Structure formats: structure tokens, C-alpha cells
Amino acid sequence: MDDQNKNLLLATALSMVVILVWFLLFPPPDPAEDPNAPVAAETGAPVAPDGVASAPRAADPVGGAPVPGAAPAADAAEAPRLPLDSARLEGSISLTGGRIDDLRLKDYHVELSEESPIVQLLDPVSSTNPYYALFGWAPGNGLALADVPGANTAWTVESGETLTPDNPVTLLWESPAGLVFRRTISVDEDFMFSVTQSVENTGDKTVSLAPYGVLARHGEPDDLKNFFVLFEGALQMSDGILEQTKYSNMPDLDVVPSEGTQATVERVQEAGWIGFTDHYWMATLIPDSGTPFKSVVKYDARRDIYQTEAVLPTIELAPGTTQEVSSKLFAGAKEWETIREYQKAGIDRFLDSIDWGWFFFLTKPMFAVLHWLNLYIGNMGLAIIGLTILLKAVLFPLAYKSYASMAKMKELQPEMEKLKERAGDDREKLQKEMMALYKKEKVNPAAGCLPILLQIPIFFSLYKVIFVTLELRHANFFGPFNDLSAPDPTSIFNLFGLLPWASPDPQSILALIFIGILPLLLGISMWLQQKLNPAPADPTQQMIFAWMPWVFMFMLGGFASGLVVYWITNNVITFIQQYLIMRSHGYTPDILGNIKAGVKKKGKEQDSK
């Protein structure tokens, strides 16, 4: 076997390994179960956020007091509500607990159709999947749970009728201990809420209490992907250190003996945030920069409640004094540009809330370039093609050396055949003489593999970008290709839409057989790329090369169509580069002759049978 074919075989084997490993690591998700049965109401002692009866304790300097009452009573569904409306958000705030628990994203639909309902991010406790944000105060010295607002506190509206970017609202509650609590909520033009909590002591004794924010989720999300390539769960940034806890791992957290729940606690000194991230959406608690706080990830197995908390430092409140604290809540879509602006405004490493993966040093700049191209071109499919061209341009010096070496190897083929004849069965002698020939002619037989090796991390990184980033969701290309994050919607089954019946369901086995037009173009482009070189003499190699393009075609048929667009473009550019470079070095690939030779060999094989 000549070295050129060895390189091709190695490159093919490496590509196959990549695809096989990918399918093993990232299998399709199992059907999601619905663990979110309504939570039954409980009576009796006040409950902590994990639902366990709790007595007040003294607070430590950084929010050590227990957070009271994050689990609302079942009758909270009947509470009055305060409307919320902005250019990008709509919903309401429950006056029971003052919870932000009804939030929808105006710009995003559940399905591709404009008739599809818009995405519901936060849900009231009366829904199937309760998910809400709650702010309040944890009691310290001199206070009981009943003296601070909790999940079932009945707030009144002091000012404001509808929460809008131009009109904040203020809620009011007076406690039996002579404390007057106010909560002012505002929202910007995108997805950021600002929450200012104040407390006035009208009593006659000094008390201590700690402000907090809580995000509570009853059960796992009903659309949980469970993909290895995608992180979904509790996400926290603690003084520059990002920590991720999957939903599936939260039940395995260490048990906190004093509370009877599983939890992890981090002490943030300078800057951080904590919350839950889904595939495309996120809710995050963000204390003001420079404010230390206790960052808590918690799970209550008895109620199946996932929870994150940001508990700020305990304050001492003397009689006749007032104190206030401010924090923020991000609740919305993980748009790269929007999150980047919040990061520029001072939220530490907020762009890391997007799951960039192991190859973050590639995925971050790759997406930045893709985003810029999309803004300039106005079509994400064309932006992917443009990104592929840029990547090939960056790698061109290596590709040039590789294809030049391949052309030189073709020129040396007659000399190599003579060496084989002289060496006979003496493999050691053959290897020494071949190495001497390579050194004399300054040829590197392994040079052809380097571009393929570099393609592997690029492939993984681009797959990550296409699968994870919101900007690829429902991104249009042309015609039927209106969601580049989804597989090709066309199918041979109905001749790519020409016949009057629908394509097979994407989840069915028929969809794997009756592939779309993009995977078909991928197979053809790989097949033509092979024809730049004659088929190897070895029958086993011939069979592998003959089947490889079509195996890849079916294996990649279920991948995101944006990734298939990249691969087709990459194959076409590689074909052009290899043809021109090899021709410039004195070797003109006989593409038509190689195709005819392959057809003749198949014909002879059939005749012999």
C-alpha cells in the first residue's frame, strides 16, 4: 500500500472514530418523564425553603440565617396579581409572597410556527412545573419566622399598577414585630429585573436579619435534554470560578444535618451569581458586585424541589432606622449579544453562563465570528458557509504543505515501485530505503494527516456552537431549511417535497433511511473528494473507500442541518484546494478516469459472480 493511500485510510478511520465516539457519548435522549406532580399543601410549623420545619437561628456575618418559607402554600394560586409587560416580556407577579412566578418571552415561540405559543419561562405554583423567584429576609436575633416576609406573605401594592420598563412597582408589608418591609421591582428593556428591598424598624429593640433571593424549581424541567454535550442545571459563579451541578447530581449532594436537605454552600467575597440554566433560557440571581453572599445549591428529596439561594450579609437594624439592599434577577433568553452587554455593565463572566464546553477557546471566538457574519449577511446558513471559508483560509498553509506533499508522493510512485522490487520480502530494507528517498526529496509522508487531525476539534466545536447557542435555534437558511439547529427536514421518501405526502417523523427509523437532500449532498461531496486519487490496489481498502461516503451520509443524516452545511462546504473547498495544489505541482488528478475505473471494477466483479 503506498503512503498516499495510507494517509487517506488513516484520515477516514479517524473520521469514523470521531463519529462513532460521538454517537456513544451523545446518544439521543430518553423520553422525558414528568416528575412534576402538584405539591400538596402542608400545615403546621413554618417551613424553610426545602419544606422542612425550621426554627430561627442566629445569623453569621455572611447570611447564615435560614431562609424562611420559599415553598408557597397551595392556595397561592388564588392570590391577586400585578401585571408585567415590556417589549420582550409579559406575565405577572403574585402578591402572595411577592413572587416573580409568571413570565413569558414574547420573542420566542415553542415551535417554529408563529402560531405556536410563546415560551413560558417561570410558572406559578398552581402549574404543572412550578418555577419562580422569591426575595425576602431571613430572621436573626430578636426575630421569629412570622416577623419576616415569606412565601405566603400577603403583600399590598404601595405604588404602580403594571410593571413596565418605565414604571417600577413597590410592594408593602408590615410585620407583627413593628418592621415595615418594602420591595421595589423594576425591569429593563431586555431580561433584567432589579429588586430593592428595604426594612424600617418602628419597634423599640434592635433586630438582625439577612436579605436573600431564591430560585425554586419543582421537579426537573419537562424538556430536559439529558445530552452529554449540553449542561442543564444549577450554575454558579463564585469569585471567578464557575461551578455546574446537573439536576441528576443534585440528589447526591452532601446532607446538611441542621436542615435535613442535600446542599452545597459557597462563600462569595467579591462577585458572583447563581441560578438555573436550561438549553436556551436561564434564571439567575445576581447580588451587587462587591457584596459578599452565601451561594447555595439545594435539593429537597421529599418535595422534589431544586433550589438555588443567594443570602446576603446579616444587618443590624436599630429602632427608628431603615436599611435597604439591591440585587438583580436575570430571567430570559441566553442571547449572546444581550448577555455580553450585561457582562460589560459589570456582571462578572456572565458570558460563561452559555455552555461553551471543553473547547471554549475555539467555540467562543468561532461563535463571535459566526454571529458577526450573520449580522453582516443576514442569513445564518450563508454565515456558516462564510465561517467555513474563513477556517479553511486560516488552515490553508498547512493544507498547502499537505497537498503539495501528496502531489510529490505521486511523482515518487515509480521510484517507490522500484524500491519494492529490489527489496523483495525484506521489509526492514524497504523501510530504510524509502526513508532515505523521502529525506532526499524532502517529502513528509505523514503531512496529509495533519489537516484531518485539526478538523476534529473544529468539528466538535462547531457542533457545540450549533447545538447550544440560541442564535441557531429556528435560524433560517432557505426554502425548507428554516431551523439549522434541527436535522434536514426534507426526505427522499417524498422526493424532497415534490410528492404530496409528508416526510417520516424525525424520531422514526424511516427518517434514518430516507435521508434529506443535505446528507445526500454530503455523501456525493465525499465521494468526489475520493476520486482525486486512484482506488487503492488492495481489495479491502477498495471496499472501505467505496462504502465510506455513503456510511457517513446516513450517520450524519440526523445531525443538525447547520453542521451538515459546514461539512459539505468543507468538502467542496477541500476538493478545490487539493485539485489546484496537486496540479500546480505537476500531478493532474484524473477524476473522470478514476470514476470510470471504479465502475469497470464493479462491473467485472458482478460478471465474475
Number of C-alpha atoms within 10 A of each C-alpha: 9 14 17 22 19 17 19 19 17 16 18 18 14 16 18 16 12 16 16 13 12 14 12 10 12 14 13 13 11 10 11 13 11 13 14 19 14 16 21 8 11 13 7 6 11 18 22 22 29 27 22 19 15 19 14 19 17 18 20 12 15 19 27 21 26 24 28 29 28 26 27 25 19 15 12 20 15 10 14 15 18 17 16 23 17 19 13 15 22 17 21 21 24 21 22 23 25 27 25 26 22 24 23 24 24 16 11 18 17 12 12 14 9 10 9 11 15 15 18 19 20 25 21 22 23 16 16 17 22 22 25 24 29 21 28 28 28 32 29 25 15 15 18 15 23 16 17 25 24 28 23 20 19 19 22 16 17 14 13 16 14 18 22 21 16 11 14 20 20 21 19 19 18 19 13 10 18 15 21 18 23 22 23 18 23 19 24 16 13 18 20 18 21 18 22 17 22 19 23 19 20 16 16 11 13 15 19 19 26 25 26 28 26 25 27 26 24 26 24 19 20 14 12 18 18 19 14 13 19 17 23 24 22 26 25 27 23 21 17 13 10 15 11 18 17 15 20 11 12 21 18 11 15 14 15 13 8 8 17 16 20 20 20 17 14 15 17 22 15 16 21 29 29 29 29 27 24 22 20 17 19 23 26 27 27 25 27 19 15 11 17 22 29 20 25 20 25 26 30 22 16 10 18 18 22 26 26 28 27 32 28 28 21 24 18 15 18 17 16 13 13 15 14 14 17 17 21 20 24 21 26 23 23 25 15 18 13 14 22 16 13 16 15 13 9 12 19 20 20 18 21 17 22 24 21 22 19 13 14 15 11 17 23 19 11 17 22 13 17 23 21 13 19 19 12 10 13 14 15 25 25 20 23 27 20 19 23 21 16 13 15 20 13 11 14 15 11 17 23 19 18 24 23 25 23 28 24 21 22 19 14 15 14 10 13 19 12 10 17 17 10 12 15 10 10 10 11 10 14 18 14 11 16 16 14 12 16 16 11 9 12 11 20 18 19 15 20 25 20 15 20 18 13 12 16 14 16 16 15 19 23 23 20 22 26 22 23 22 19 19 22 20 18 19 19 19 20 12 6 12 20 19 22 27 25 21 23 26 23 22 24 18 19 16 15 17 15 10 11 8 10 12 21 20 11 15 10 9 10 14 23 18 15 19 27 26 17 24 28 20 16 26 23 17 21 22 19 18 20 20 19 20 21 17 19 18 11 10 10 10 16 14 12 14 19 15 11 18 22 18 14 18 22 20 18 23 25 20 18 19 26 30 25 23 23 23 23 22 21 20 20 16 17 19 18 11 17 22 21 17 21 22 15 12 15 13 18 15 18 14 17 12 14 18 18 13 14 16 12 12 11 12 11 10 10 9 8 7 5
